[in-house]
Every structure is written in structure tokens, then in C-alpha cells.
Amino acid sequence: MFRYEQDIDLSIIIVNYNVRDLLRKCLKSIFSFQKDLSFEVMVIDNDSEDQSTRMLEEEFAGIALLENRRNLGFSTACNQGIERSRGRFVLLLNPDAEFTPGGVTEMVKFMDSHSEVGICGPKMTDSRGRVHFSCRSFPSYLTAISSGQSVLNRLFPQNPLSRKYLQKDLSRTEKIETDWVSGSCLLAKREVFEKIGPLDTRFFMYVEDVDLCYRAKKAGYSVYCLPNVTVIHHIAESSRKRRMLMLVEHHRSMYRFHGKHYRPHVFLKGIVFCGIGIRLWLAAGASLLRGVW
């Protein structure tokens, strides 16, 4: 299923959906800053309606473009790219991410020098330099009340549950081993996919990165965050425009992850379902008050 060529270091796979301008900025940062690696760029477009593909054909003719006739979701589209890619390493990258100089090269060098590491990610910030919690602990039964968007974290950001899940106490200046890193910029060795398989397409969007890292760690690989590498993460407008649908999909994926890996008995399964449902209800209410749907 998977193939690679020794002369290509890196395959960069970008799944795009109606974020043409951010995609342009992302691609420009790749070609501006990545000079020391042999790499290929593949864009899988999930039926965008904003002329994204036309922009790619006119401005970035050298990249590989795959156009889907409908939105197949993040996991399926990533797998399409992984199957067609050729590099020793695979970088899953959101179109709303922007590189800073030398970032990918440092990530590849780190992976090459650490055979036990299968996946790594950078420090991620917003455009103002504020750090995102892009590396976290695996979800627990308490995640529904302690995640970044939870009421508990918003009202009491220093509470121990949120600090543990979001790994707020970890060093943000040194390389750190973690449970999982965000799929918005996730670098994996090809051998990881060869050993554990591709992304689980049952996760249409969200939590597929958690699932991938969970399976990689069970297979014996380490996962690291590299704070010396910074990637700017702009929040994509495509998600903001469909806020309610994205909220539902995120919570559905979290429930699916618990059922897949933790196999709770009926009582615990009910608690998880209720907890995630309450969190969704609160998040939807907050979005309604802000007028964001």
C-alpha cells in the first residue's frame, strides 16, 4: 500500500476545504523556508467552492493536486495523500498553518537521530504569538469537563484537571515526550504507517490525530513535541462558518475514541456519553451567545 523513494526526504500532505487564501500563505511559507530537504507537496481538495484549485493551478503548478468530488473528511483525504506519497517522512499539515524558517528541517533531523520516535510536532502559536496547547495527554473520563474549551478551564484555568490534560506544566522550551500532538502539523516516519496502518476513517474530522498517536505508542514508538520549532496556526474560516456542525463532529469523534480504545462497560459508557453531551450543549450555547454558528 505504501511506497517511498530514497531520494525524497519528505512528503507534505495538505487537505484543503474552502480556505484558498490561507492555503496560498501556507504554500508560500513552505517554498520560502524549506531549502535543505528534498520534498514533495500534495494538496487533496475536498470539493472546495472558493476557486482553491484554480489558484493552485495558476500559482503552484509544481505541486500534486487531487480533487475530490465531495468532502470525504480529513482522515480519508490524508490517506489518499499518504498512499500516493514517496518520502521517508510524511507531514500532515493544515492549510491554515504557516511555517517559520527552518522548522521542518529541524523536525526531520530530530526524527532521523532518534530511532525510537515515530511522531513529532512543533510548538504552535496564533498570529499574535500566543501558544496553543498542541501537545496533550490522552483523553480520560474527565476530559469532558477539563478540556481547553470546558467551562472549568475557562473559569479556573489553573485547575489540576485542565493542567494535566493540556499539559500546562510542561516545558515549552525543551524537547518533551508527550501523549499526542495536533494533526494540524504532525510529522511521522513512514514506517509508522506501515506498521500500524493509515488514519482511521471512522473519524471524519477531529481526534484522528489522538487515535494515530495512541496506536503508535501502543506499537512502541515515542511521540515528541519540539518547542524549538514554531508553526503559526491560523484558525480556518471553513470551520468557523460551520461552527455547530464542527462542534457536533468533534464530540462525536471523542465519544468514538473512548469506545474504541477504552471499551467502557455500560455504566461508564453512559457517563462518558452524558459528559460529552453536556459539554456539547454548553459549547453550542456559548456559540449561540457569541452569534457564531
KEKE-3310 file (N, C-alpha, C; in steps of 0.2 Angstrom, whole numbers, plus 5000, padded with zeros to 4 digits):
npx = (5004:5009:5022:5039:5053:5070:5077:5069:5065:5054:5036:5024:5008:4992:4976:4963:4949:4940:4948:4956:4964:4972:4978:4986:4995:5001:5007:5017:5025:5031:5038:5047:5054:5059:5073:5083:5079:5074:5058:5041:5025:5008:4992:4976:4960:4945:4932:4931:4923:4928:4937:4949:4956:4959:4967:4978:4982:4986:4996:5004:5010:5018:5015:5007:4990:4975:4958:4944:4927:4917:4916:4926:4931:4944:4952:4951:4955:4968:4974:4973:4983:4994:4995:4999:5011:5029:5040:5052:5048:5032:5022:5008:4998:4989:4980:4979:4990:5006:5023:5038:5056:5066:5060:5054:5065:5072:5064:5064:5078:5078:5070:5077:5088:5084:5079:5068:5058:5042:5033:5031:5029:5027:5030:5015:5008:4997:4993:4997:5007:5003:5004:4997:4990:4996:5001:4996:4989:4982:4965:4954:4941:4937:4940:4929:4925:4936:4944:4951:4941:4932:4920:4925:4939:4939:4934:4942:4957:4969:4966:4969:4965:4963:4976:4983:4978:4979:4993:4999:5010:5021:5038:5040:5051:5060:5064:5051:5043:5027:5009:5001:5001:4995:4986:4986:4999:5009:5022:5027:5036:5037:5037:5029:5016:5017:5017:5007:4996:4985:4977:4962:4947:4935:4935:4929:4932:4943:4951:4957:4970:4974:4970:4979:4992:4990:4989:5002:5010:5006:5012:5025:5032:5039:5032:5034:5035:5042:5048:5057:5054:5043:5027:5015:4998:4984:4966:4955:4944:4934:4930:4925:4914:4905:4902:4893:4891:4904:4906:4898:4903:4916:4914:4907:4917:4926:4919:4918:4932:4934:4925:4932:4945:4945:4935:4923:4912:4894:4889:4899:4901:4889:4891:4901:4895:4885:4893:4900:4890:4884:4895:4895:4882:4884:4895:4889:4879:4887:4892:4881:4877:4888:4885:4890:4889)
npy = (4994:5006:5017:5022:5033:5033:5045:5056:5066:5070:5070:5081:5083:5091:5094:5102:5114:5125:5136:5146:5157:5156:5144:5148:5156:5147:5138:5146:5149:5136:5134:5145:5143:5130:5123:5114:5101:5087:5087:5084:5091:5088:5092:5089:5092:5094:5096:5110:5126:5139:5142:5137:5127:5132:5143:5135:5129:5140:5146:5138:5127:5116:5107:5092:5089:5083:5081:5079:5074:5077:5081:5072:5071:5073:5062:5052:5059:5063:5050:5046:5055:5050:5037:5039:5046:5048:5050:5048:5053:5058:5072:5079:5092:5106:5118:5130:5133:5140:5141:5144:5150:5136:5126:5113:5106:5105:5097:5085:5082:5079:5068:5059:5056:5050:5035:5029:5037:5040:5049:5067:5084:5102:5117:5127:5142:5156:5170:5181:5176:5169:5154:5139:5124:5112:5099:5086:5076:5060:5058:5056:5050:5061:5071:5078:5088:5096:5100:5111:5120:5119:5123:5123:5125:5138:5146:5142:5142:5136:5125:5108:5097:5102:5107:5095:5088:5097:5098:5109:5112:5107:5110:5123:5125:5116:5100:5088:5073:5067:5063:5065:5074:5088:5086:5096:5099:5087:5076:5061:5046:5035:5022:5021:5021:5010:5000:5002:5005:5016:5033:5032:5031:5031:5042:5056:5070:5078:5071:5061:5062:5060:5047:5041:5044:5037:5023:5022:5024:5012:5003:5004:5016:5032:5049:5066:5083:5098:5111:5121:5123:5132:5134:5144:5145:5148:5150:5141:5148:5140:5131:5139:5145:5134:5131:5125:5112:5107:5107:5097:5086:5085:5081:5069:5062:5061:5053:5042:5038:5035:5024:5015:5013:5012:5004:5005:4998:4997:5006:5016:5019:5026:5037:5043:5047:5055:5065:5070:5074:5085:5094:5097:5103:5114:5121:5123:5132:5143:5147:5151:5162:5170:5172:5164:5153)
npz = (5000:5004:4998:4995:4990:4990:4988:4991:5004:5011:5012:5010:5015:5012:5017:5010:5011:5006:5010:5002:5003:5014:5012:5001:5008:5016:5007:5002:5012:5014:5002:5003:5015:5016:5012:5013:5012:5002:4995:4992:4988:4991:4988:4994:4989:4995:4988:4986:4985:4983:4973:4975:4969:4956:4959:4964:4952:4944:4952:4958:4950:4951:4961:4967:4964:4970:4967:4975:4973:4982:5000:5008:5021:5034:5037:5028:5016:5019:5020:5006:5001:5008:5003:4990:4991:4992:5001:5014:5026:5032:5032:5039:5036:5040:5030:5035:5042:5045:5041:5050:5047:5044:5051:5047:5043:5055:5062:5054:5055:5069:5070:5062:5070:5081:5084:5091:5091:5083:5079:5078:5083:5081:5091:5092:5088:5089:5077:5084:5092:5104:5113:5108:5115:5109:5111:5121:5135:5134:5131:5145:5156:5162:5154:5147:5156:5158:5147:5134:5130:5140:5153:5165:5163:5157:5168:5179:5175:5180:5186:5192:5184:5171:5169:5169:5158:5147:5148:5154:5163:5157:5150:5138:5131:5129:5121:5122:5128:5124:5125:5113:5098:5089:5074:5065:5062:5060:5060:5054:5054:5039:5042:5053:5048:5040:5049:5059:5051:5041:5044:5054:5046:5052:5060:5055:5055:5067:5081:5075:5075:5089:5090:5081:5087:5098:5094:5089:5100:5107:5099:5101:5098:5102:5105:5102:5106:5099:5105:5100:5087:5078:5072:5065:5068:5060:5063:5053:5042:5036:5046:5056:5049:5049:5062:5072:5066:5066:5080:5084:5076:5082:5095:5093:5088:5099:5107:5100:5100:5114:5115:5106:5111:5125:5129:5138:5151:5152:5161:5163:5150:5148:5157:5150:5138:5143:5149:5138:5130:5138:5138:5124:5123:5131:5124:5112:5117:5121:5109:5102:5110:5107:5094:5084:5072)
capx = (5000:5014:5029:5043:5059:5075:5079:5064:5065:5048:5030:5019:5001:4988:4969:4960:4942:4937:4952:4961:4970:4976:4982:4991:5000:5004:5012:5022:5030:5034:5043:5051:5059:5062:5078:5088:5076:5070:5051:5035:5019:5002:4985:4970:4955:4938:4927:4930:4919:4931:4942:4956:4960:4961:4973:4984:4984:4989:5001:5008:5009:5023:5013:5002:4984:4970:4952:4938:4920:4914:4920:4927:4933:4951:4956:4951:4959:4975:4976:4974:4989:4999:4995:5002:5017:5035:5045:5054:5043:5025:5020:5001:4998:4983:4981:4979:4997:5012:5030:5044:5062:5070:5056:5053:5071:5074:5060:5067:5084:5077:5067:5082:5093:5080:5075:5063:5052:5039:5029:5033:5025:5031:5026:5011:5006:4992:4997:5000:5012:5001:5005:4992:4991:4996:5003:4992:4988:4977:4958:4952:4934:4936:4941:4924:4925:4943:4947:4953:4935:4927:4918:4930:4946:4938:4933:4948:4962:4974:4963:4973:4962:4965:4983:4986:4976:4983:5000:5001:5016:5027:5042:5039:5057:5064:5060:5047:5039:5020:5005:4999:5002:4990:4987:4987:5006:5011:5027:5028:5040:5033:5037:5024:5010:5017:5017:5000:4991:4984:4972:4956:4942:4929:4935:4928:4936:4945:4953:4961:4977:4974:4970:4985:4997:4988:4991:5009:5013:5005:5016:5032:5035:5038:5029:5038:5034:5048:5046:5062:5051:5037:5022:5009:4991:4978:4960:4952:4937:4929:4927:4921:4907:4901:4903:4889:4892:4911:4906:4895:4908:4922:4911:4906:4924:4929:4915:4921:4938:4933:4923:4937:4951:4944:4930:4920:4906:4888:4888:4904:4899:4883:4893:4905:4890:4882:4898:4902:4884:4883:4900:4892:4877:4887:4899:4884:4876:4892:4892:4874:4878:4893:4882:4894:4886)
capy = (5000:5012:5016:5028:5033:5035:5052:5061:5065:5072:5071:5086:5082:5096:5093:5109:5114:5132:5141:5147:5162:5153:5139:5151:5158:5140:5135:5151:5148:5130:5135:5150:5142:5123:5123:5109:5095:5085:5086:5085:5094:5086:5095:5085:5096:5091:5099:5117:5131:5146:5143:5135:5123:5136:5146:5131:5128:5146:5149:5132:5122:5110:5103:5087:5090:5078:5084:5075:5077:5078:5082:5065:5071:5074:5056:5049:5063:5061:5043:5047:5058:5045:5031:5042:5049:5044:5052:5044:5055:5061:5078:5081:5099:5110:5123:5136:5133:5144:5139:5149:5147:5130:5122:5106:5103:5103:5091:5079:5080:5076:5061:5055:5055:5047:5029:5027:5042:5039:5055:5073:5090:5108:5122:5130:5149:5160:5175:5185:5173:5165:5147:5134:5118:5107:5093:5085:5070:5056:5059:5052:5051:5068:5076:5082:5094:5099:5102:5118:5124:5117:5129:5123:5128:5145:5149:5141:5139:5133:5119:5102:5093:5105:5107:5089:5086:5102:5098:5116:5112:5105:5115:5125:5127:5110:5094:5085:5067:5068:5058:5066:5081:5090:5084:5102:5099:5081:5073:5054:5041:5031:5015:5020:5019:5003:4996:5002:5007:5024:5036:5028:5035:5032:5049:5061:5076:5078:5066:5056:5063:5057:5040:5039:5044:5031:5017:5022:5022:5005:4999:5005:5022:5038:5055:5071:5090:5101:5119:5125:5124:5136:5135:5148:5141:5152:5146:5141:5151:5135:5128:5145:5146:5129:5130:5120:5105:5105:5105:5090:5081:5085:5077:5063:5059:5060:5048:5036:5037:5032:5017:5011:5011:5011:4999:5005:4995:5001:5012:5021:5022:5031:5043:5047:5049:5061:5071:5073:5078:5091:5098:5099:5108:5121:5124:5126:5138:5148:5149:5155:5169:5174:5173:5161:5146)
capz = (5000:5005:4994:4995:4986:4995:4986:4993:5012:5015:5008:5014:5013:5014:5015:5009:5010:5006:5013:4997:5004:5019:5008:4997:5013:5019:5002:5001:5018:5013:4997:5005:5020:5016:5006:5014:5011:4995:4997:4988:4991:4989:4991:4992:4989:4997:4984:4988:4981:4983:4967:4978:4964:4951:4962:4964:4945:4942:4956:4961:4946:4953:4967:4965:4966:4969:4968:4977:4971:4988:5006:5011:5028:5034:5038:5021:5011:5021:5017:4999:5000:5011:4998:4984:4993:4991:5005:5020:5031:5030:5036:5039:5038:5039:5026:5039:5046:5042:5043:5051:5044:5046:5055:5045:5043:5062:5064:5051:5058:5076:5069:5059:5075:5087:5080:5094:5090:5077:5078:5082:5081:5083:5095:5088:5091:5084:5073:5089:5096:5109:5112:5108:5118:5103:5113:5127:5137:5131:5135:5151:5158:5165:5149:5145:5160:5159:5140:5133:5129:5145:5157:5171:5161:5156:5174:5183:5170:5184:5190:5191:5179:5165:5169:5167:5151:5142:5149:5155:5167:5153:5147:5132:5128:5128:5118:5128:5126:5126:5123:5106:5095:5084:5067:5061:5059:5063:5056:5055:5049:5035:5045:5057:5044:5038:5055:5062:5046:5040:5049:5055:5043:5055:5062:5049:5057:5074:5086:5071:5077:5095:5088:5077:5092:5103:5091:5088:5106:5108:5094:5104:5096:5106:5102:5105:5104:5098:5106:5096:5081:5079:5067:5066:5066:5059:5063:5047:5042:5034:5052:5059:5046:5051:5069:5075:5063:5068:5087:5084:5074:5087:5101:5091:5087:5105:5110:5096:5103:5120:5114:5103:5115:5132:5130:5145:5152:5150:5166:5161:5143:5149:5160:5145:5133:5146:5150:5131:5128:5142:5135:5118:5124:5134:5119:5107:5120:5121:5102:5101:5113:5103:5087:5079:5070)
cpx = (5004:5020:5033:5050:5064:5078:5075:5064:5058:5042:5025:5012:4996:4981:4966:4953:4940:4941:4958:4966:4974:4981:4988:4997:5004:5009:5018:5027:5034:5040:5048:5056:5062:5067:5083:5085:5074:5063:5047:5029:5013:4996:4980:4964:4948:4932:4926:4926:4922:4937:4949:4960:4963:4967:4979:4987:4988:4995:5006:5008:5013:5020:5008:4995:4979:4963:4947:4931:4916:4918:4921:4930:4941:4955:4957:4955:4966:4978:4976:4981:4995:5000:4999:5009:5023:5041:5046:5049:5037:5023:5012:5001:4992:4985:4981:4985:5002:5018:5034:5050:5065:5066:5056:5060:5074:5070:5062:5073:5083:5075:5073:5087:5090:5076:5069:5057:5049:5035:5032:5029:5029:5027:5021:5008:5000:4996:5000:5005:5010:5001:4998:4994:4991:4998:4999:4992:4982:4970:4957:4944:4932:4938:4936:4923:4931:4947:4948:4947:4930:4926:4923:4937:4945:4938:4939:4953:4968:4972:4968:4971:4964:4972:4986:4984:4979:4990:5003:5008:5022:5031:5040:5045:5062:5060:5057:5043:5032:5016:5003:5000:4997:4991:4987:4994:5009:5016:5028:5032:5035:5032:5031:5017:5011:5016:5010:4994:4989:4979:4965:4950:4936:4929:4935:4932:4937:4946:4956:4968:4978:4974:4976:4991:4996:4990:4998:5012:5012:5010:5024:5035:5034:5035:5032:5035:5041:5047:5051:5059:5044:5033:5016:5003:4986:4971:4957:4945:4932:4926:4923:4914:4902:4902:4899:4890:4899:4910:4903:4900:4914:4919:4910:4912:4927:4925:4917:4927:4938:4930:4928:4942:4950:4939:4926:4914:4900:4888:4893:4903:4894:4886:4897:4900:4887:4887:4899:4896:4883:4889:4898:4887:4879:4891:4894:4880:4880:4892:4886:4875:4883:4890:4887:4891:4890)
cpy = (5006:5011:5023:5027:5036:5042:5057:5060:5066:5073:5076:5085:5087:5095:5100:5109:5122:5137:5143:5152:5160:5148:5142:5153:5152:5138:5140:5150:5141:5131:5141:5148:5135:5123:5117:5102:5093:5084:5087:5087:5091:5089:5091:5090:5093:5095:5106:5121:5138:5147:5141:5131:5127:5140:5142:5130:5134:5148:5144:5126:5115:5106:5098:5089:5085:5081:5079:5078:5079:5079:5075:5065:5071:5067:5053:5053:5063:5055:5043:5050:5053:5040:5033:5045:5045:5046:5047:5046:5058:5067:5079:5088:5102:5116:5130:5137:5137:5143:5145:5146:5141:5125:5115:5103:5101:5097:5085:5077:5076:5069:5056:5052:5051:5041:5027:5031:5041:5045:5061:5079:5096:5112:5126:5137:5151:5166:5181:5182:5169:5158:5143:5128:5112:5100:5092:5078:5066:5058:5054:5053:5058:5073:5081:5088:5098:5101:5109:5123:5123:5124:5129:5126:5135:5149:5149:5138:5135:5127:5113:5098:5095:5106:5101:5087:5090:5102:5105:5117:5110:5111:5116:5127:5122:5104:5090:5079:5069:5063:5059:5073:5082:5088:5090:5103:5093:5078:5066:5051:5037:5024:5015:5018:5012:4998:4996:5004:5014:5026:5032:5033:5035:5039:5054:5067:5076:5071:5060:5056:5060:5049:5037:5038:5038:5025:5017:5021:5015:5001:5000:5012:5028:5044:5061:5078:5094:5109:5123:5126:5127:5136:5139:5145:5147:5148:5147:5144:5145:5132:5133:5145:5140:5126:5125:5113:5103:5103:5098:5085:5080:5080:5070:5059:5057:5054:5041:5034:5033:5025:5012:5009:5010:5006:4999:5001:4999:5007:5017:5024:5027:5037:5047:5050:5056:5067:5074:5077:5084:5096:5101:5105:5115:5124:5127:5132:5144:5151:5153:5162:5173:5176:5170:5154:5143)
cpz = (5000:5001:4996:4991:4990:4994:4988:5001:5014:5010:5013:5011:5016:5012:5015:5008:5011:5010:5008:4999:5010:5016:5004:5002:5015:5014:5001:5006:5017:5008:4999:5010:5020:5010:5007:5013:5004:4998:4991:4992:4988:4992:4989:4994:4990:4994:4986:4983:4980:4978:4970:4972:4958:4953:4962:4957:4942:4945:4958:4957:4947:4958:4964:4968:4965:4971:4969:4975:4976:4994:5009:5018:5028:5034:5031:5016:5013:5019:5010:4997:5002:5006:4992:4985:4992:4996:5011:5026:5028:5035:5034:5041:5036:5034:5029:5044:5042:5045:5045:5048:5048:5050:5053:5045:5050:5064:5061:5054:5065:5075:5067:5065:5081:5084:5084:5093:5083:5075:5082:5079:5084:5089:5091:5092:5086:5081:5078:5094:5102:5108:5112:5112:5113:5105:5120:5129:5134:5135:5140:5152:5160:5160:5147:5149:5161:5153:5140:5133:5135:5149:5163:5169:5160:5163:5179:5179:5174:5188:5188:5185:5172:5164:5166:5160:5146:5143:5150:5159:5163:5151:5140:5128:5127:5125:5123:5125:5129:5124:5115:5104:5090:5077:5062:5058:5063:5058:5058:5051:5045:5038:5050:5054:5042:5043:5058:5057:5046:5045:5049:5052:5046:5059:5056:5049:5064:5077:5082:5073:5084:5094:5085:5082:5097:5101:5090:5094:5108:5104:5096:5102:5102:5102:5106:5102:5104:5099:5102:5089:5081:5072:5069:5063:5066:5059:5057:5047:5040:5040:5056:5056:5047:5058:5072:5072:5066:5076:5088:5082:5079:5093:5099:5090:5094:5108:5107:5099:5109:5119:5110:5107:5122:5134:5137:5145:5152:5155:5164:5155:5144:5152:5154:5140:5136:5147:5143:5129:5131:5139:5128:5119:5127:5128:5114:5110:5120:5114:5100:5104:5110:5096:5082:5078:5064)
residu = (MET:PHE:ARG:TYR:GLU:GLN:ASP:ILE:ASP:LEU:SER:ILE:ILE:ILE:VAL:ASN:TYR:ASN:VAL:ARG:ASP:LEU:LEU:ARG:LYS:CYS:LEU:LYS:SER:ILE:PHE:SER:PHE:GLN:LYS:ASP:LEU:SER:PHE:GLU:VAL:MET:VAL:ILE:ASP:ASN:ASP:SER:GLU:ASP:GLN:SER:THR:ARG:MET:LEU:GLU:GLU:GLU:PHE:ALA:GLY:ILE:ALA:LEU:LEU:GLU:ASN:ARG:ARG:ASN:LEU:GLY:PHE:SER:THR:ALA:CYS:ASN:GLN:GLY:ILE:GLU:ARG:SER:ARG:GLY:ARG:PHE:VAL:LEU:LEU:LEU:ASN:PRO:ASP:ALA:GLU:PHE:THR:PRO:GLY:GLY:VAL:THR:GLU:MET:VAL:LYS:PHE:MET:ASP:SER:HIS:SER:GLU:VAL:GLY:ILE:CYS:GLY:PRO:LYS:MET:THR:ASP:SER:ARG:GLY:ARG:VAL:HIS:PHE:SER:CYS:ARG:SER:PHE:PRO:SER:TYR:LEU:THR:ALA:ILE:SER:SER:GLY:GLN:SER:VAL:LEU:ASN:ARG:LEU:PHE:PRO:GLN:ASN:PRO:LEU:SER:ARG:LYS:TYR:LEU:GLN:LYS:ASP:LEU:SER:ARG:THR:GLU:LYS:ILE:GLU:THR:ASP:TRP:VAL:SER:GLY:SER:CYS:LEU:LEU:ALA:LYS:ARG:GLU:VAL:PHE:GLU:LYS:ILE:GLY:PRO:LEU:ASP:THR:ARG:PHE:PHE:MET:TYR:VAL:GLU:ASP:VAL:ASP:LEU:CYS:TYR:ARG:ALA:LYS:LYS:ALA:GLY:TYR:SER:VAL:TYR:CYS:LEU:PRO:ASN:VAL:THR:VAL:ILE:HIS:HIS:ILE:ALA:GLU:SER:SER:ARG:LYS:ARG:ARG:MET:LEU:MET:LEU:VAL:GLU:HIS:HIS:ARG:SER:MET:TYR:ARG:PHE:HIS:GLY:LYS:HIS:TYR:ARG:PRO:HIS:VAL:PHE:LEU:LYS:GLY:ILE:VAL:PHE:CYS:GLY:ILE:GLY:ILE:ARG:LEU:TRP:LEU:ALA:ALA:GLY:ALA:SER:LEU:LEU:ARG:GLY:VAL:TRP)
# end
